[in-house]
Amino acid sequence: MRKTPLILMAAALPMAVNAANTEFSFGGFIKMDAMLSSYSDGNVNDGLGREFYVPSTIQPGVEPDTTELDMTARTSRFNFKTVTDVGNDKSVTTFIELDFEGAGGNEVVSNSYGPRLRHAFIKYDGLLVGQTWSNFMNVGALPESADFIGPSESTVFIRQSQVRYTMGDLAIALENPQTTGAGDSGDNGMIPDVTASYKIKSDGIELTAAALLRQLTYDGVAADGNDDGVIDAAEIAAADGDDATTMGYGVNLSGKVMIGKDDLKFSATMGKGVGRYVGLGAVADASLVGDDLETSETTAAFIAYRHHWNSEWRSSVVYGMLSADYDDDATFASAPVTDASSVRVNVMRSPVKKLTYGAEFSTATVEREGGDEASMNRLYFTTKYAF
């Protein structure tokens, strides 16, 4: 009977020694969502598109109008953080976070889904190495929404591996390069995406200006040997292996303005070849025109106003838009998104700290090259408790 306490003390000793100069913390939230969605041209088959607003999944001319009810808790997440004092008033921070938006699961029996890596990084003396939000993104400007992201067509929203150095309000990062469009989305050049951001704070105002410079690459340029206007799989396979490259760039201005207890949040993004960073990849970075790689132009913006009715109740009204322009001679396997917009209004209640009940109505319209449109209306209910 006396062995058990001794065994436990022996097992705990390494942790106790390590904890002498390391702080451990565990956090996350449990979130349950129910979405009643009406689609103008058939249901969205993509799993993520059924859970939150993903513009590229709203397709015109698929099926007759449908209405679907989805319920899930897979956006729940947990994280683990350590902060270790290494002397000289410096520390090493590690952070890892997972949710359950990974593959697997079904709605027949188990509704089980695989864990998915969100963040994993190390910070020391201004240097961050690992995976986290892009330096081109301002998390503080995201509006409160029952939807997982909110106005996703107009939001810079991306996590990826990077090396970032922060000096006061200025941060510069080298981030994972990935080119979407031009026949596939698996081409990485030799040059990382370069991002820079600068924060400006004043009384009741928080602004972030960000810039992006990137090289877009397509490996193995294929010619349209049939002159049919489409570069098919056989022509891609017969490509001579030459690379096509071009440069992309973008700027973003985002922030929050306090109006008494209320707040106004906004974001505006413009650029060429920034499709992977804005709108959850609704716009391809570039397309092949002959042997050349031509960037797409993207303009996106949202504005959100949140009003606090009292200490428990609050509401937000959000509008977002995206507009994309492609080269006149570009060809695509399927019509790409040219315009998207959404409006949402919600009401949230937090009867106790960190517990939130919410209801939200949103409507979105997506237009593709050629003028075809599709729309979605969604009634969203959510319950969330953060710990």
C-alpha positions as CSV (number, residue, x, y, z in Angstrom):
1,M,0.0,0.0,0.0
2,R,2.9,2.3,0.7
3,K,4.4,1.8,-2.8
4,T,1.8,3.9,-4.6
5,P,2.8,7.3,-3.1
6,L,6.5,6.6,-3.7
7,I,5.9,5.7,-7.3
8,L,3.8,8.8,-7.9
9,M,6.4,11.0,-6.2
10,A,9.1,9.5,-8.4
11,A,7.1,10.0,-11.5
12,A,6.3,13.6,-10.6
13,L,9.9,14.6,-9.7
14,P,11.1,15.4,-13.3
15,M,8.0,17.5,-13.8
16,A,8.5,19.3,-10.5
17,V,12.2,20.1,-11.4
18,N,11.2,21.3,-14.8
19,A,8.3,23.3,-13.4
20,A,10.7,25.3,-11.2
21,N,11.4,27.7,-14.1
22,T,8.6,26.8,-16.6
23,E,5.0,27.8,-16.5
24,F,2.5,25.4,-18.1
25,S,-1.0,26.3,-19.3
26,F,-3.8,24.4,-21.0
27,G,-6.7,26.1,-22.8
28,G,-9.2,25.9,-25.6
29,F,-13.0,25.7,-25.9
30,I,-15.9,23.4,-26.5
31,K,-18.2,24.6,-29.3
32,M,-21.4,23.1,-30.6
33,D,-22.9,24.5,-33.8
34,A,-26.2,23.9,-35.7
35,M,-26.6,25.3,-39.2
36,L,-29.8,25.4,-41.2
37,S,-28.7,26.3,-44.8
38,S,-30.7,27.0,-47.9
39,Y,-28.8,26.8,-51.3
40,S,-30.1,28.3,-54.5
41,D,-28.5,25.6,-56.7
42,G,-28.3,22.4,-54.6
43,N,-26.4,21.5,-51.4
44,V,-22.8,22.1,-50.8
45,N,-21.1,18.7,-50.6
46,D,-17.8,20.0,-49.2
47,G,-17.7,19.2,-45.4
48,L,-16.2,22.5,-44.4
49,G,-18.5,24.4,-46.6
50,R,-21.5,22.9,-44.8
51,E,-20.0,24.1,-41.5
52,F,-19.0,27.7,-42.3
53,Y,-19.0,30.1,-45.2
54,V,-16.5,28.9,-47.9
55,P,-17.3,30.9,-51.1
56,S,-15.6,28.5,-53.5
57,T,-18.0,25.7,-52.5
58,I,-21.1,27.5,-53.5
59,Q,-21.6,26.3,-57.1
60,P,-24.2,27.5,-59.6
61,G,-26.3,25.0,-61.6
62,V,-25.7,21.9,-59.5
63,E,-29.1,20.8,-58.3
64,P,-32.5,22.3,-57.5
65,D,-32.8,24.4,-54.4
66,T,-32.2,22.5,-51.2
67,T,-32.2,23.1,-47.4
68,E,-29.9,21.2,-45.1
69,L,-29.5,21.0,-41.3
70,D,-26.0,20.2,-40.0
71,M,-25.0,19.8,-36.3
72,T,-21.3,19.4,-35.2
73,A,-18.9,20.0,-32.4
74,R,-15.7,19.4,-34.5
75,T,-14.5,23.1,-34.2
76,S,-13.8,22.5,-30.5
77,R,-10.1,22.8,-29.8
78,F,-7.4,22.6,-27.2
79,N,-3.9,24.0,-26.8
80,F,-0.9,23.6,-24.6
81,K,1.6,26.4,-23.8
82,T,4.9,26.6,-21.9
83,V,6.9,29.6,-20.9
84,T,10.4,28.9,-19.6
85,D,12.6,31.5,-17.9
86,V,16.1,31.2,-19.3
87,G,17.6,34.1,-17.4
88,N,18.6,37.7,-18.4
89,D,14.9,38.6,-18.4
90,K,14.3,36.3,-21.4
91,S,12.1,33.3,-21.9
92,V,11.3,30.6,-24.4
93,T,7.6,30.1,-25.3
94,T,6.2,27.1,-27.0
95,F,2.6,26.7,-28.2
96,I,0.7,23.9,-29.9
97,E,-3.0,23.8,-30.7
98,L,-5.3,21.2,-32.4
99,D,-9.0,21.1,-33.3
100,F,-11.0,18.3,-34.9
101,E,-11.5,19.6,-38.5
102,G,-9.3,16.7,-39.8
103,A,-10.5,13.9,-42.1
104,G,-12.6,10.9,-41.1
105,G,-15.9,10.6,-39.3
106,N,-19.4,10.1,-40.5
107,E,-22.9,11.1,-39.4
108,V,-24.3,7.6,-39.4
109,V,-22.9,6.3,-36.1
110,S,-19.9,7.9,-34.6
111,N,-19.5,11.5,-35.9
112,S,-15.8,11.2,-35.1
113,Y,-13.2,13.4,-36.7
114,G,-9.4,13.4,-36.7
115,P,-7.3,16.0,-34.8
116,R,-5.8,18.7,-37.0
117,L,-2.8,20.8,-36.3
118,R,-3.6,24.5,-36.1
119,H,-0.5,26.1,-34.4
120,A,2.9,24.8,-33.4
121,F,5.7,27.3,-32.8
122,I,8.6,28.4,-30.6
123,K,9.3,32.1,-29.6
124,Y,12.5,33.4,-28.2
125,D,13.9,37.0,-28.1
126,G,11.6,38.3,-30.8
127,L,12.1,35.3,-33.1
128,L,9.2,33.0,-33.9
129,V,9.7,29.7,-35.8
130,G,6.9,27.3,-36.6
131,Q,3.3,27.4,-37.8
132,T,0.8,30.1,-36.9
133,W,-1.2,32.9,-38.4
134,S,0.4,34.7,-41.3
135,N,2.1,38.0,-40.6
136,F,-0.1,39.4,-43.4
137,M,-3.2,38.7,-41.2
138,N,-4.6,40.7,-38.4
139,V,-6.5,38.4,-36.0
140,G,-7.6,41.3,-33.9
141,A,-9.7,42.7,-36.7
142,L,-11.9,39.6,-37.1
143,P,-15.5,40.3,-36.2
144,E,-17.4,38.3,-33.6
145,S,-19.5,35.8,-35.5
146,A,-21.3,32.5,-34.8
147,D,-19.8,31.3,-38.1
148,F,-16.3,29.9,-37.6
149,I,-14.7,32.7,-39.7
150,G,-17.5,35.1,-40.6
151,P,-17.1,37.2,-43.8
152,S,-14.6,34.8,-45.2
153,E,-14.7,36.1,-48.8
154,S,-13.2,39.4,-47.6
155,T,-10.9,38.1,-44.8
156,V,-7.2,37.5,-44.8
157,F,-7.2,34.1,-43.1
158,I,-4.3,31.7,-43.3
159,R,-2.0,29.7,-41.1
160,Q,1.3,28.4,-42.3
161,S,4.9,27.7,-41.4
162,Q,7.2,30.7,-41.1
163,V,10.2,32.4,-39.6
164,R,9.2,35.8,-38.1
165,Y,11.1,38.5,-36.3
166,T,9.3,41.2,-34.3
167,M,10.9,44.5,-33.3
168,G,8.4,46.5,-31.3
169,D,5.5,47.2,-33.5
170,L,7.2,46.0,-36.7
171,A,7.3,42.3,-37.7
172,I,8.9,40.7,-40.8
173,A,8.4,37.1,-41.8
174,L,9.5,34.5,-44.4
175,E,6.5,32.3,-45.0
176,N,5.7,29.0,-46.9
177,P,5.4,29.7,-50.6
178,Q,2.5,27.9,-52.4
179,T,1.0,28.8,-55.7
180,T,-2.7,28.0,-56.4
181,G,-4.2,27.9,-59.9
182,A,-2.4,27.3,-63.3
183,G,-3.6,23.7,-63.3
184,D,-2.8,22.6,-59.8
185,S,-2.0,23.9,-56.3
186,G,1.2,22.0,-55.5
187,D,4.0,24.2,-56.8
188,N,6.4,25.9,-54.4
189,G,9.2,28.1,-55.7
190,M,12.6,28.6,-54.1
191,I,11.8,32.0,-52.6
192,P,9.6,32.2,-49.5
193,D,6.7,34.6,-49.3
194,V,7.8,37.8,-47.6
195,T,5.4,39.7,-45.3
196,A,5.7,42.8,-43.1
197,S,3.3,44.3,-40.7
198,Y,3.3,47.4,-38.5
199,K,0.9,48.1,-35.7
200,I,-0.3,51.6,-34.8
201,K,-2.2,52.2,-31.5
202,S,-3.8,55.3,-30.2
203,D,-6.7,56.2,-27.9
204,G,-9.5,53.7,-28.9
205,I,-7.8,52.9,-32.2
206,E,-5.8,49.9,-33.2
207,L,-4.5,49.7,-36.8
208,T,-2.3,47.2,-38.6
209,A,-0.8,47.9,-42.1
210,A,0.7,44.8,-43.8
211,A,2.4,44.1,-47.1
212,L,3.1,40.9,-49.0
213,L,5.6,40.1,-51.7
214,R,5.8,36.6,-53.3
215,Q,7.1,34.7,-56.2
216,L,4.5,32.5,-58.0
217,T,5.7,29.4,-59.7
218,Y,4.3,26.7,-62.0
219,D,6.5,23.7,-62.7
220,G,6.4,22.4,-66.2
221,V,4.6,24.8,-68.6
222,A,2.2,22.9,-70.9
223,A,1.2,24.3,-74.3
224,D,-2.3,24.0,-75.8
225,G,-1.2,21.6,-78.5
226,N,-4.8,20.9,-79.6
227,D,-5.6,24.6,-80.0
228,D,-8.9,23.9,-78.2
229,G,-8.6,26.6,-75.7
230,V,-8.0,24.2,-72.8
231,I,-4.7,22.7,-71.5
232,D,-5.8,19.2,-70.7
233,A,-4.1,16.5,-68.5
234,A,-2.3,14.9,-71.5
235,E,-0.7,18.2,-72.5
236,I,0.3,18.9,-68.9
237,A,2.0,15.4,-68.8
238,A,3.9,16.2,-71.9
239,A,5.2,19.5,-70.6
240,D,8.9,20.0,-71.1
241,G,9.6,20.8,-67.5
242,D,10.3,24.5,-67.9
243,D,9.1,26.7,-65.0
244,A,6.9,29.7,-65.3
245,T,7.3,32.4,-62.7
246,T,5.9,35.8,-61.9
247,M,5.7,38.1,-58.9
248,G,2.7,38.8,-56.7
249,Y,2.1,41.5,-54.1
250,G,-0.6,42.8,-51.8
251,V,-1.4,45.3,-49.1
252,N,-3.8,45.2,-46.2
253,L,-5.1,47.8,-43.8
254,S,-7.2,46.5,-40.9
255,G,-8.1,47.5,-37.4
256,K,-10.6,48.3,-34.7
257,V,-12.1,51.6,-33.5
258,M,-13.8,51.8,-30.1
259,I,-17.0,53.8,-30.0
260,G,-17.8,53.9,-26.4
261,K,-18.3,50.3,-25.4
262,D,-19.1,49.3,-29.0
263,D,-16.5,48.6,-31.7
264,L,-16.1,49.0,-35.4
265,K,-13.8,46.5,-37.1
266,F,-12.6,46.5,-40.7
267,S,-10.2,45.1,-43.3
268,A,-9.3,46.1,-46.8
269,T,-7.0,44.1,-49.1
270,M,-5.7,44.7,-52.6
271,G,-3.2,42.9,-54.7
272,K,-2.1,40.7,-57.6
273,G,-1.5,37.1,-56.9
274,V,-2.9,37.1,-53.3
275,G,-5.7,34.7,-53.9
276,R,-4.4,32.1,-51.4
277,Y,-4.3,34.7,-48.6
278,V,-7.9,36.1,-49.0
279,G,-11.3,34.4,-49.2
280,L,-10.1,30.9,-48.3
281,G,-8.6,30.4,-51.7
282,A,-11.7,31.5,-53.7
283,V,-9.4,33.2,-56.2
284,A,-6.5,31.4,-57.9
285,D,-3.2,33.1,-57.5
286,A,-2.4,32.9,-61.2
287,S,-3.3,31.2,-64.5
288,L,-1.4,30.0,-67.5
289,V,-1.7,32.2,-70.6
290,G,0.3,30.4,-73.3
291,D,3.7,29.8,-71.6
292,D,3.3,32.7,-69.2
293,L,2.0,32.9,-65.7
294,E,-0.4,35.8,-65.2
295,T,-1.6,36.9,-61.8
296,S,-5.2,37.5,-60.8
297,E,-6.2,40.8,-59.2
298,T,-8.1,40.8,-56.0
299,T,-9.9,43.4,-54.0
300,A,-11.6,42.5,-50.7
301,A,-13.0,44.3,-47.7
302,F,-15.3,43.9,-44.8
303,I,-16.8,46.2,-42.1
304,A,-18.4,45.1,-38.8
305,Y,-20.1,47.0,-36.1
306,R,-20.7,45.4,-32.7
307,H,-23.1,46.9,-30.2
308,H,-23.3,45.9,-26.5
309,W,-26.9,46.0,-25.3
310,N,-25.9,45.4,-21.7
311,S,-23.3,43.4,-19.8
312,E,-24.7,40.0,-21.2
313,W,-26.2,40.8,-24.6
314,R,-24.4,42.1,-27.8
315,S,-25.0,42.1,-31.5
316,S,-22.9,42.5,-34.7
317,V,-23.7,43.5,-38.2
318,V,-21.1,42.5,-40.8
319,Y,-20.8,43.1,-44.6
320,G,-18.0,41.6,-46.7
321,M,-17.2,41.7,-50.4
322,L,-14.6,40.3,-52.9
323,S,-13.9,41.1,-56.5
324,A,-11.4,39.3,-58.7
325,D,-10.2,40.0,-62.2
326,Y,-8.4,37.5,-64.5
327,D,-6.4,37.8,-67.7
328,D,-8.7,37.9,-70.7
329,D,-6.9,35.0,-72.3
330,A,-6.8,32.8,-69.2
331,T,-8.4,29.4,-69.4
332,F,-9.8,27.3,-66.5
333,A,-11.0,23.8,-66.0
334,S,-14.0,25.3,-64.2
335,A,-15.3,28.9,-64.0
336,P,-13.5,30.7,-61.1
337,V,-15.1,33.1,-58.6
338,T,-15.2,36.7,-59.8
339,D,-17.4,38.3,-57.1
340,A,-18.7,37.4,-53.7
341,S,-20.5,39.2,-51.0
342,S,-22.2,38.4,-47.7
343,V,-24.2,40.1,-44.9
344,R,-24.7,38.7,-41.4
345,V,-26.4,39.8,-38.3
346,N,-26.2,38.1,-34.9
347,V,-27.1,38.2,-31.3
348,M,-24.8,36.8,-28.6
349,R,-25.4,36.3,-24.9
350,S,-22.8,35.5,-22.2
351,P,-24.6,34.8,-18.9
352,V,-21.3,34.0,-17.3
353,K,-17.7,34.7,-18.3
354,K,-16.5,32.6,-21.2
355,L,-19.9,31.0,-21.9
356,T,-21.6,32.2,-25.0
357,Y,-24.9,31.4,-26.7
358,G,-25.4,32.8,-30.1
359,A,-27.8,33.0,-33.1
360,E,-26.9,34.4,-36.5
361,F,-28.5,34.9,-39.9
362,S,-26.3,35.3,-43.0
363,T,-26.8,35.5,-46.7
364,A,-24.1,35.2,-49.4
365,T,-24.0,35.4,-53.2
366,V,-21.1,34.1,-55.3
367,E,-20.7,34.9,-59.0
368,R,-18.3,33.1,-61.3
369,E,-16.7,33.8,-64.7
370,G,-19.4,33.9,-67.3
371,G,-22.0,35.5,-65.0
372,D,-23.5,32.4,-63.3
373,E,-24.6,33.1,-59.7
374,A,-25.4,31.0,-56.7
375,S,-26.5,32.0,-53.2
376,M,-26.8,30.7,-49.7
377,N,-28.9,31.7,-46.7
378,R,-28.0,30.3,-43.3
379,L,-29.4,30.3,-39.8
380,Y,-26.7,29.5,-37.3
381,F,-26.9,28.6,-33.7
382,T,-23.9,28.2,-31.5
383,T,-22.9,27.4,-27.9
384,K,-19.3,27.9,-26.8
385,Y,-17.4,27.6,-23.5
386,A,-13.7,28.7,-23.3
387,F,-11.4,27.3,-20.7
